[in-house]
Amino acid sequence: MKHIVKIITLLVAITAFWIGLLETALVPRSYTWLLPVYFIVSLGCYGLLMVGVGLMRFPTCPQEAGLLQQDIAEAKKFLKQSGIDVGSE
């Protein structure tokens, strides 16, 4: 919920800034109409950057990996007892 409020606040601020630029004519109108395009492109670049940083800092959890291997072994054992072939071990 917190992220939604932040995003909506940011969008309202950017929209107010954009409308202010349109009304005051400080920036030529041809440039002002491109601001939403620049915003969308920069938002996409930011998203790609955050995905890249998340992939670079991907946490490894050796304890969880061990528990997952135990669960897989238990599931194979249970299925084998039930008469279901699970392939090679």
Secondary structure, 3 states (H helix, E strand, C coil): CHHHHHHHHHHHHHHHHHHHHHHHCCCCHHHHCCHHHHHHHHHHHHHHHHHHHHHHCCCCCHHHHHHHHHHHHHHHHHHHHCCCCCCCC
